[in-house]
């Protein structure tokens, strides 16, 4: 490769995992688990109780976000300017009209504006999907890695430690048995000492 060819080569793009913890600061969402899906053109966010309204002659949308996949009780009510309403075909092949907003997506190292469609993703494994339009010319996806641009969830680490401790206790049952035997043996020694004291007093 000549010097001229190397100077024209595109800059190396940072890697992003197939799943990340993203934040949406404009919507007051500090953390939401997202799937990075190059098979999807657009991006989507789980939203409930969607309402349309006007403010100063402009169309807005108000909705609830459940950032945690495991909780239906914790939600954030937020709003954004309505960009459009578009027909979007889901992974099952069904088409639906979805409201579209533009908001800021933030990782640990970058933040940039993206278009998000609002839809109910209760049956999906992720509350948010980041499509190829949102990551084009910005990231390369490593399908074998997770959380390359963000921190991994802390509860995962706690779960791993708990499982490790359980495995250790299961793999060493004899240690607990030996401890119990030592305690019993210690109690029997105390009994013998008391008996010796009573006999000597006689």
Secondary structure, DSSP 8 states (H G I E B T S, - for coil): --HHHHHHS----EEEESEEEEEEGGGTEEEEEEEE-TT-SSEEEE-EEEEEEEETTEEEEEEEE---TT-SS--EEEEEEEEEEEEEE-TTS-EEEEEEEEEEEE-SS-EEEEEEEEE--TTSS-SEEE-HHHHTTTEEEETT---SSS---HHHHHHHHHHHHHHHHHHTHHHHHHHHHHHHHHHHHHHHHHHHHHHHH-
